[in-house]
Amino acid sequence: MTHYDAVLFDQDGVLVEPPAADVQAAATRAAFRAVGVDDPREEHVEAVVNGLTVDGLHAVCATYDLDPEAFWEARERLDERSQFERFEAGARTTYDDLEAIGELDVPCGVVSNNHDSTVAFVLEYFDLRSLFDAAYGREKTIESLRLKKPNPHYLDLGLAALDADDALYVGDGVSDLVAAHRAGVDSALLRRPHNADLDPDPAPTYVVDTLHEVATIVEGAGRSGD
């Protein structure tokens, strides 16, 4: 039997629907145009959308003789705006099982690779702030690319903020599971339509289909496989 003293949640794909790849690509093309590149190569657009590293960013920018800081500022600003617009238009919304978080009697937090400003927007816009005692996204800086999951940096910040000794991290992707493993905490992979076929490595502590199952686990249902 187990009873965790805190639960941390990823945002996109767990609390709210993930951003659409075509919307992210459009924001990235707009960022290229903002710094003078009207026709970026498609592989470079895809690289920016699909988890760019610091070295990758510098390589992309070198191709067009761009200042990485100027391009990244434009990309982050326009990507953030595109997300706000999609939420406000009702094109992205919350999942229908979030009430399960309110059933938990332990501190809860959010740890996301999305911008800290976008995390704050989501919590405010959907009136979720009362559910969480801490929330961390990444800064809109190039350095944040080194610190985002699977690096446990932001997860460690969340754990410290909740003063957690035995926490559970709920995510929807491999980077979440790796970050949890590196932070020394258990993980739950939440199945949603976008990750139904994911075969993760490392394996999570639990695989769940709803946040209600997370609540059951935290209340003391025991570790899967025990």
C-alpha positions, 0 to 999 in steps of 0.5 A: 500500500502507498500514500503519496504526500504530493502529486505533480501533473504535466499540463498539455495532454494531462490537464488540457488538450495538447497544442496542434502541430499545424498551429505550432508550425504556423507560429514558427513560420511566422517567427521566421518571417518576423526575423526576415526569413520568408521561406524557411525549409520545412525540416527546420520548421519541424525541428523547432516544433519537435523539441529543439535543443540549444545546439539545434537552434544555433544550427538552424539559425546559422543556416539563415545567418540569424541571431538565435536570441532574436529568432527565439524571442519571436518564436516564443512570443508568437507560439504563446500568442497562438496558444492563447488564441486557441484557448480563447476560441474554444479550440483547445480546452480541459479534459473532463476528468479534472474534478478528480484532482479536487478529490485529492487530499495532498498538495498538488502542482503543475510542471510543464515544458510549456511557457511559465506564462502559458501555464499561468494563463491556463490556470487562470482562464480555466479557473484551475488555480485553486487546485494547485499549490505550485506551478512551473513552466519554463522561461521563454529563454534559450537556456530553458531548452537545456532545463526542460524535461527530460531534465528534472530541473523544473520537476525538482522545483515543484517537489521543493515547493510542495516539500514532498518526500514521496511524490507522484508525477503524472504525464503523457509522454516519455520525457515526463517519465524520464524526468520523474525517474531522474528526480527519484519519484514514481510516475503515472502515464496517463493515456489520452487519445493522442498517446494511446499507442505509446510504448514508453521506455522507461516504463512508468510506475502506473499506466492509467486511463483517467485522473480518477485512477490517479486519485485512487492510487494516491488514496492508497490502492497500492503500486501496480505490480505489487 
